[in-house]
Amino acid sequence: METLRFGDWEPDPEALSLRRGDHVARHEYKVIQTLYLLASHAPNVMTRETLLNAVWPNVVVGDNSLHRVISMLRKTLGQPTDTQYIATVPRIGYRFVQPVRRFGSAVDTSPAFNSDKQIDYRLPIGLHTGATRARAQTQELVRAVTRYLIWRHPAFTILQQTNALNLAYRVEMNCVARRNRFIYEWDVFDAHSEELVHSGTQNDSADGNAADTLAHTDEQTREHIGERIANEILRHRRLAARQISDPKNLSYADLILLGNQFISVEQDQLSRQRHMLEVAVQRHPDLAIGHAIFSNHLSWAIANGLTLQPDEDKTHSFHHAALALALDPNHPMVAGICGLSYSRLGESSTGIHLGRQALNLAPSIYNKDGLATVLCFNGQASEAIDLYYEIEAALPAGQVFNYGKLVVPYTQLGDLVSATHYANLATTHFPNDYFNWVLRANLLAQQGQLEQAQSDLARAYDLYPQTNSVKLAQGIVRTYGGKPAQRDLLTRGLLILQG
């Protein structure tokens, strides 16, 4: 079982006690179980219904039973310092608010807690240093990558150890300094089969002594390494999860991974992803990330004209975004994803506020991209362009920026020459992105190049057979609010091609 510590306290579920130094506070089983559940799910909110079902399975009890247990825990934990450990989330449930340190197994395997159905909600990953002389620098790299993965992938549980039970993946990292350059190396293993899932390296030149530079590796480099590791883990995990046909047999983490993956715009695939996310939020209604991703899925389908019930789905998307923010308002990924949903659904000021909040909480490239996107939705093109240029400048050597992102804001500004330049780059480097072809067709048609524009639009239809130029124009108008003149520039060419 995973050992938890918070403040000076350490719960002992088997002894039905809480220990702080030499002081031992003993409680009945349901009190200790409630504490363990709240602390193990920190900082997420647990709903009253989830706690009641977990602590009193197959028994009909009222809220008073839970209130009594919470009061007993608060009395014990608050003495003698009056420090708050358990906060009430009005009309929803409770949240454990103190930092929790975790040791041992990442997943609760104790028979005493098998009634808790929450144990599948994260994918446990162990990060550690390999055999390296630059051990201090490597440990700092591990800490930085850990921080980024927690920001970016809340379905992961990151442990900086290799002997934890029930790990899903193990990542070994090294830093090597060689004269005027330094090398980052990492290996990702399937912790069950010991299969080597991925090996990666990244080289950077150094000004002066490489060993000195290692100690000051910038956050962007660490973020790129973290994202490359995460992408390989997600790729490998998705391949395995796709072999399971019934979503009810998938873990919560796998439901989120598959439900949040863009595969195609085929209705049967979108319906399957929607069903996975519905199962996820029903299984764990107290976890914010599932609600945020479900809201994002619904808003994206609405914006692209792919829903059969837009009004109902819009209501559901707002509902799940509001739930996610109520459950975990300070998680950067939750804020960023909900910002996209609100912006797509016409609440641009709320979307931009959440996008800025996400970037302030976690100043990552991912959150810069999210803020730039919602700014484009609202027609604030100049700031979006500045952010995209910052992202492009931060990319490591050899990684190509998706220049299609710059096409929309330059078109909104009326700079069709720059927009066309970036559309040409986008269709060259990302030929399988149908929207890049749509954007270029719109630009070329406005400049009188109708034959090439029709060819581009035909390419988009090959990639996205369910649509036509009218539907595409309607989707752009729904998504990109801003000013009428901006929407006209983004759709005029498509309407010319429609005739």
N, C-alpha and C positions, 0 to 999 in steps of 0.2 A: 504494500500500500504506500502511496505517496505520503511523505512526512511534510507537514506544513508548520511554519512558524510565523508569528506576527507579533511585532513588539517584543516583549519578553515572554510571550506565551507560546506553549506548544501543546496542542491537543493530542490525547492518546485515546483513540476510539476503542481499542481493545480493553483498556483499563477504565473506560467511561470516566475520564478525568481530564482536567486542564492543569498544566504544570507551569509555574513561573518561579524559577529558582528552586527553593526548598518548599515553596507553598504549593499545595495540591488542592484543587477544587473539584469535588466529585458531583456528577449529575446523572440523571437517568439517561437511558439509551437515546431517546428521541431528542433530547436537548443536545447531546454531543453530535448526533447525526446531523441535526439542523445546522450547527456551527460548522461542521466539516463541509457540508454542501455549500454553504454561503462562502466560506473561505476558499474552497477549491475552484469556485466559479468567479472569484474576484478578478477584475473589477466589474463584471457583468451583473446586471440585476437578475434576481430570480423572482418569478411571479409567485403570488400566494398559491395559485392553483398547482404550480409545479412542486412547491415545497409540501403542500398537503398531500399530493399524490405520492411523493417519494417517501415521506416520513410516516404517513398513515395509509399505506397501500391497502386497497380493498376494504377500507373502513370509511364510513360517512362521519365526518367531523366538521365542525364549524370553524370560522376564523378565530374564535376565542382560544381554541387549543394552541394555534400557532402564536397568537399574541402572548399567551402565557409563557411559551418557550422563549420567545424573543426577549421578553422582560427579564426572565431569569438569566439569560446570557448577558444582557446589557448590565445587569446588576453585578455579575461576577467580573466581567471584563473591565468595567468602569471603576472598580475599586483597586487602589485608592486614588487613582489619577484623574478620573472622570474623562478619560480619553474616549472619543466616539469610535466604535468599531463597526456597528451595524446601523445603517441609515434607512429610514423609511422612504420609499418612492411612492408618493400618493397615488392611490387607485390602482397600483400595479403590484408592488411587492417590496422586497428588501434588497439592499446592496451592502456587501462587506467593503468598507472604505479604507482600511489600513493596508499598507503594502504587505504582501504575502511572499515569504521565501519558501521555495519548494525543493525537496530533496527526495531522491529515490525514484520510484516508478512514476512515469508521467500519467499513468492511467490507473484508476482505482480498481484493483482486482480482488478486494476483500469480499468473501461471501457475506459478511455482515452488511455490506452496502450494495448487494446485487439488486435491491429493489429500486436503486437510483438509476433511471434510464438515461442519465446525462453523460455517461462515461465516454460516448463516442463523438463528442462535439469538437474535438481538436485532433490534429495530426501531429504526434510527438516526434520531434527531430532533435538529434544530438549534434551539437557543434563543438569541436575541440581542436587543439593544436596538434600538429604532427611532430615528427623529429626535425627540429630546426634549431639553429644557433640563435636566430633572432626571435627568441621565445617571447620576450616582453612585447615586441612589436606585433607578433602574431596574435597574442592574447588580446591586444587592443583591437586588432582587426576583427577577431571573433566577437568581441563585445559590440563593435560598431555594426557588423552584419546582423547580429542578433537584434539590436535595436531597430534596424531597418525592417527586418522580416516581421517583427511584432507590429510595427506601424502598418506595413503594406499587406500582410497576410494574417489577419486575426484568426483564421482557422488553424494556424500552426501553434503548437506549444514548443518553445525552444529551450532546450536544456544544455548547459555547457558541461557535459559529461558523457561518457560512453558506456558506463555500466548500469544506466537506468533500465529498468524492465520495460518491455512493451514499446520500445522505440520503433518507429516505422522506417526512419532513415537516419543514417549516420554520416556526418560531413567532417572530413579531416582537412585542415587548412594549414598552409605554411607561407612564410615570407622569406625570401632569400635576397640578400644585398650583394651585388657584384659591381664593384668599382662605381661607374657612373650610371647604373641602372638597378632597378629592383624588380623582382619577379614575385607575383602572387600565384600560388598553386592551390588547387583544391580537388578532392575526390569525394564523390557522393556514392554511398553504398545503400542498398536495400538491407535494412538491419536484420531481416528475417532470413533471407537467402544468402546474404553477403555478396550479392551480385553488384558489380561495379556499374552504377547507373550512368555516371558522367565523370569525366576528368576535364578540368579547365585550367587555363593559365591566363594571366594578363601581365604584360610587360609595360613598365613606365620608365622613362629616362629621368635622371635625377640631376639637379643642379648641385655640383659639389659631391660630397660624400653620400652614397646611397643609404648607408645605415642611418645617417641623421635624417634623411628625407623620409624614411620609413615611419619614423615616429610621428610625422606630421602628414600622413596620408589624408588627402581631402575626403570629405564626406561623399562627393560625387563618385569617386573611385570605389569606395566601399558599397555605395548604393548599387553600382553596376554589378559588382561581384555578387551582392545579395540577390539581385534580380535574376542573374544568370543561374545561380544555384536554385532559386525558387522555381524558375521556368522548367528546369530539368526535372525537379521533383514532381511538379504538377503534370508534366508530360507523361512521366512514368506512371504516376498514380492514376491518371485518367485512362491510360491504356488498360490497366488492370481493372478499374471500376467499370469500364464499358462491357466487360464480360458478364456482368451481373445485370440481368434483364429487369428484375423487379426492384424499383426504388426502395421498397420497404426493407430490402436486405442490404442496403448501402448505409454506411455510417453518415452521420450529419456532415462531417468534413467532406466526404466524397460527394454527397448531394450538392453541397455548395460548389465544389470544384467543377462538377459536370454541368450544373445549372447555370453557372456563370461563364461558360465557355461559348464564344461565338464560333459556330460551325457552319451554318448556312441559314438562309431565310426560308427554307422549306417549312410548310405549316406543320408537318408531322414532327419534324425535329424541334421546332419552337414549342409545340405542345408538350413534347417529352421533357424539355428543359423546364417549362412552366410547372409540370407535374412534380418534378424533382424538388423545385423550390417550395411548392405547396406542401409537400411531405416534410421538408426541412422545418418550415415555420410552425407546422402543426406539432412536430415532435419536440421542438425546443422553442416555444413561444417567448421564452425569457432571454433569448440571445439576439442581440441587436443586428449582427452582421447578416443573418438570414433575411430579416425584414428589409434591410437596406438593399440587398442584392435583388430580392423579389421586386421591390419597388422600381429598381433600375431596369429590370427585365421588362416590366409592364410599360414603363414610360418610353423605353426604346421602341417597343413594338407599336405603341401609339404614334410616336413621331414618324415612323417609317411606314405607317399605313398597313400594318400587318396584323391588326387585331380585328376580330369579328364583332367585338362589343366595346368600342372605344370609351363610351361614357361610363360604363360599369368599371372598366379597367382603370380609368383615370381616378375614380373614387378609391379603388383598391390601392393604386399606387400611392396616392396621398396618405391613405391610412397606414400602410406599411412603413412609409418614410417617417411619419410622425411617431409611430411606435418605436422605430429604431433609434430616433433621436431622444425619445423619453428614456429608453433603456440604457443608452450609452452615449450621452451627448458630447463627450470629450475624446472619443476615438477618432483619429484623423481619417481613417478609411470610411467609417460610417458617415462622418460629416461630408466628405468629398463625394461619395456615391449619392447621398441624399441631395446634395447640391445639384448634381446632374439631373436627377429626377425632377426636382422642383423647376429647374430651368426649362427642361423639355416640355413641362406641362404648363408653361406660361407664367410661373412665379419667379421671374428672373431676379428680382432683388433679393429674395430669400436664397436662391441658388448661388448668387455671387457671394453673399454673406457667408454661406456654408463653405464655399470654395476657398475663401480667404481664411476662414477658421481652420480648415484642414491644413492649409499651407503653413499657418502660424504654429499649429500643433506639431507638424512634421514637415520641415522644410526640404522636401524631396522633389526630384524631377517628376515623379508620378503626380504629385499634388500640384506642381506648376502646370502640368499638362491639363489636369482637371479644371483648374481655375481659368486657363486660357480658353478651354472649350466653352465654359459657361459664359465667359465674356463674349465669345463669338455669338452664342445663342442670343445675347442681348444687344448685339451690334456694337460692342465696345472694341472695335477692331485694332486700334493702335496699341493698346495695352496688351492685347492678345499676341500681336506680332512680336512685341518686345520679349514676352515670356517664351514664345517659340524659339526666338533667336538664342535666348539664354540656354534653352534645352539643347539646341543643336550644338552650341559651343561646348557643352559639357559632355557630349558623347565621346566615348573612347575611339581611338583610331580604328578604322575599319568598319565601324557601325554606321549605317546610313539612316539619316533622319527621314521620317515620312513627310516629304514636302507637301503632300496633299493637305496637311494641316494649315499651311500658309495660304492656300488658294482661296479659302472662304474669306478671311479678313481682308486680303488685298482686293478681292472682288467687291466686298462691302465698301471699301474706300474708293472704288471706281478706278483703281489702277489695274486695268485689264492686261497690260503688258507684263507687269510683274506676276500677276495671277497666272497668266498663260505659261510663263517661264517655269513657275513651280509646278504647274499641272503637267508640263512635259517631263519634268524630273520624276514626279510621282508615278505617272503611268509607266515610265521606264523601270524604276526600281521596285514598284509594287503593282505589277500588272494584274494581280488577282483581286485587287480591291475595286469592286464595281463603282464605288462612289467617286474614285479618282477619274474614271472615264466619263461619268456623268458631269462632273465639274468642268472637265476640259471640253466636252461637247457643248455645254452651255456657253463657254467663252468663245469657242471657234464660231458658233452660229451667230453670235452678236457681232463678230468681226467679218462676217460674210463668207466664211470658209465652210459652206454647207455640206459639201460632199464628205470632207474629213469629219465634220461634226456628226453626220449620220453614221459613219463608220464607227466612231467612238461610242455612240449611243447603242449601236448594234452589239458592240463588245460588252457593254454594260448589261444588255438584255440577256446575253449568253450566260453571264455570271449570275444574273438575278432575273430569271424568266417570268416571275410573277408580276412584274411592274410594267409601266409605260411612262412616257414623258409627262403626262398629266399627273399621274400618281406621284412621280418624283417631285414635280413642282409643288404639289400640295404638301408633301412631306417636308420640303425645305421651308415653305411658308409657316407650317406648324412649328418647326423646330427653331428657326432663326427669326426671332422677333425683331428687335431693332426698329429701324425706320422703314417706311414703305419703299423709299428709294433703294435701300439696301436689299430688301427682298426682291425688288424688281430686277436688280442686277444679277441676283443669284438664280433667277428663273426665266428671264426674258428669252434667252437662247433656246431653252427647252420648249417653250411655247411656240417659238418660230418653227422649230422642227416638227411640232405637232401639226402645224398648218392651220 
